[in-house]
Amino acid sequence: MFADYSLAELGSIFVMQGFAGLILFSVFVLMALGLAIIFGQMGVINMAHGEFMILGAYVTYFTSQFFLNYLPSLFGAYFFLAMILAFFAAGALGMAVEWLMIRRLYKRPLDTLLATWGLSLILQQVYRSVFGPREVGVELPNWMMGSLPVTDMVEVQINGLFVMALTIAITVAVALLMYKSAWGKQVRAVVQNRVMAGAVGIDTEKVDRYTFGLGCGIAGIAGSAFTMIGSTGPTSGQLYIVDTFLVVVFGGAQSLLGTIASAFTISQAQSTMEFFLSGSMAKVLTLLGVVIILMLRPQGLFVIKVRR
Amino acid sequence: MSSQNDQSNKFSTTRRKLLMGIAALPAVPLLASSGLFSTPAMAQAPATSAVNTTGLAVTDTEVTVGILHSVTGTMAISETGSVQAEKLAIEQINAMGGVLGRKIKFIQEDGASDWPTFAEKAKKLLVNDKVAAIMGCWTSASRKAVLPVVEQYNGMLYYPTFYEGLEQSKNVIYTGQEATQQILAGLDWVAKTKNGKTFYLIGSDYIWPRTSMKIARKHIEGHLKDSSVVGEEYFPLGHTQFNSVINKIKLKKPDVIYAAVVGGSNVAFYKQLKAAGIDLNKQTLLTISVTEDEIDGIGGENIAGAYSSMKYFQSLDNPNNKEFVAAFKKMWGEKTVIGDVTQAAYLGPWLWKMTVEKAGSFDIDKIAAASAGIEFNKAPEGYVKIHENHHLWSKARIGLALPDGQFKVVYETPDLIEPDPFPKGYQ
């Protein structure tokens, strides 16, 4: 298939394709990070993850409407405020959900799956009733649209760069929080031995609530960022949930590094195959690969020993 | 939305009891229609026993129809407009005096984006509620689920969506375009005015895009001069990452991108095209899956410059349409947009009313027989007529997407196109 093209064309296509893979990688990490924290650190299977993302997207939509109507001069910067608001809105909802529902189910991890799935249906219908069943279009500031031409053929998408930068910032922040802060130490202590952590004076319930809130808040930021590349509607969250779980489970649930490694593997495989094969075929082969590797390594790519 | 359904369910039970009461008094309508005691209104309305010989939900003053769409689940996004259009049409018909002197009552059921639910609700409407017609379904999958039910219990379904064809039933009137009506004229136009020789086909991975693309490919390779398909791609429903295929498109440099991507993927596809620096004012893109409804979610600025191949656009400049758009906005709000399918859904109740009046009866068999040849002059899309194969004669139009989310009509076929659900040489 490459016979007809010049070397320069091929070179630039490989560069662009590499970049497409990196964007997909960032998107995967961003959507999986929140889930990895909740699933990995707390063992809760949060099926409503996508709906927390869409809450972030709706917050972004309303922020953009507010700026359009009241502060048009600052429209170019609204996205940053929207992401912060999305974090707090999704985080607050997450903490409320943890307090009302999840904390009663910690001893029954499979039931959290059912409960959060139910929650996702409830949230979808709430969005539909409150915001309407139609999709909304989030208007972006002009500087976030389009691409930067590097050479004649190679163009770099601005929103791709933005997602990549955002992913790096959030990943670094989460890593610092988890591995360098006192709170992160408490979280890890609770994960490794809940009873003992409680015995040495850690308020495990509070740690749980904030961990869940943090995971949901990050989902909110992800949803906010995805208004750049995807749709915003009551059921849009469903578009992300399968890929998200795939990344987290494949990476090994307890490990942030695993999540990143698995996002990288899956995204590169997917985008390369999409280029050489057709879209549906690429998806099939990716899933097949994941299934085979999980059969050989049921714990996922990276495992941390945990006392249960 | 679901509470409304509950109400209509409760309502339907009370009305059913009422119906039984009326059935127990067969003498009343007979007396009324004998002319002795009749008021002018009664004189207009023929006797129930004459217009309803098969036990449908028809009384002296009312006739019941069903509305069967998804108001919950993923398809609610698309089907909301159809429900709104059907309710508007029913309200307008009632304001004009109803059908054969009877006001239309509707029972709305929710298909919940789930195909077995559609079948179950269709059965409920036909068997329990005895509705005289069903306005409903949107996806082909839901229609395929409902089809055996309306055929078994002899109902009448008015189906609004443009679809892949390859179907025809006594019990269905297809008010949307079948595939050849939507595709062929559009391809001819793009080949001629945009000098399109190479085509890149891209769609979501299910029956409608695949069948449509098959027809498009046959037409491009067989009927357009020196034209070829340089790529054909399908993506799973809900796919949100199109960067790889966009790179492929950049490499192949097709004259025309021909797109049938649906749902949430649609939004992602156009946003990413724009982000990747593909300017639709320079790169010709013709789509068969974007109406004003979809642009709401995509954002006008992201798709401006693309062409869409439909039979109706909200911006159509004719007196019927101006009236329709004004009435629609009055009923459903200034900001609502009207897409191709919404207009087709609006035709359903009107075509049914006219068929009933032509047949002089609500009986399904008589309506099925009387449908062919029904003409509707007041359709927003312009004059339409029902073909013997129960599809509509209609025009094809090309619209240019504008940044404000509306289309500018740049082409329309001079004549109505004959519906051909089983096109020879295209299968």
Interface residues (C-beta under 8 A of the other chain):
Chain A: Y5 E9 I13 M16 Q17 F19 A20 I23 L24 V27 Q125 R128 S129 P133 R134 E135 V136 G137 V138 E139 M145 G146 S147 P149 M153 E155 Q157 I158 N159 G160 F226 M228 I229 G230 S231 T232 G233 P234 T235 S236 Q238 L239 Y240 Q270 S271 T272 E274 F275 S278 G279 S280 A282 K283
Chain B: M1 S2 V71 T72 G73 T74 A76 I77 T80 D205 E232 E233 Y234 F235 P236 G238 H239 T240 Q241 N243 S244 V245 I246 N247 K248 K250 L251 G263 G264 N266 V267 A268 K271 Q272 K274 A275 A276 G277 D293 I295 D296 G297 I298 G299 G300 E301 N302
